[in-house]
Amino acid sequence: MDAALEVFSREGFRGATIDQIADAAEMSKPNLLYYFPGKEEIYRALLDRLLETWLAPLREMDAGGEPRHEIRDYIRRKLEMARDYPRESRLFAGEIMRGAPLLGEALKGPLKDLVDEKAAVIEGWIRQGRLARHDPRHLIFAIWATTQHYADFDVQVRAVLGDEGEGRFSDAARFLERVFLDGLLPR
């Protein structure tokens, strides 16, 4: 699966081949096909595993917590994922950019349900006067977009910032926390 992740995240679904995956896994093509009937089944298995991993940080947002801390921690968890799982992020982005042919139902089901649940939590914090009025779903989208940028466009980030090592993630965390959290303060 790790070899398939490497090939799919680098080549995309259309560019990846069974031969490339077998070579990366250091196994024969017939041996690989013993476990998976084809490329789509490997890709689907990766996406299924990835979706669970990808939704975990949002699941951790606690309705009973202090809103600023919960949102700050969510931003940090998403940046940690960008740092620790860049191939998975690129695989997910590639699937979305292809129109989500394999993840479409999951996006409309489990992902939407979780976003709706956490949007309701954020809306509760807004009603309590603990956060400024805003659309919680757009907040979640904005956090996804800004944090995943550091994985999906890593080459661009390194080119602009220079190769700062892991420091770019802590710098990004401080910046994003300030932008998001200051913007969410009640006025």
Secondary structure, DSSP 8 states (H G I E B T S, - for coil): -HHHHHHHHHHHHHH--HHHHHHHHTS-HHHHHHH-SSHHHHHHHHHHHHHHHHHHHHHT--TTS-HHHHHHHHHHHHHHHHHH-HHHHHHHHHHHHTT-TTTHHHIIIIIHHHHHHHHHHHHHHHHTTSS-S--HHHHHHHHHHHHHHHHHTHHHHHHHH---TTHHHHHHHHHHHHHHHHHHS--
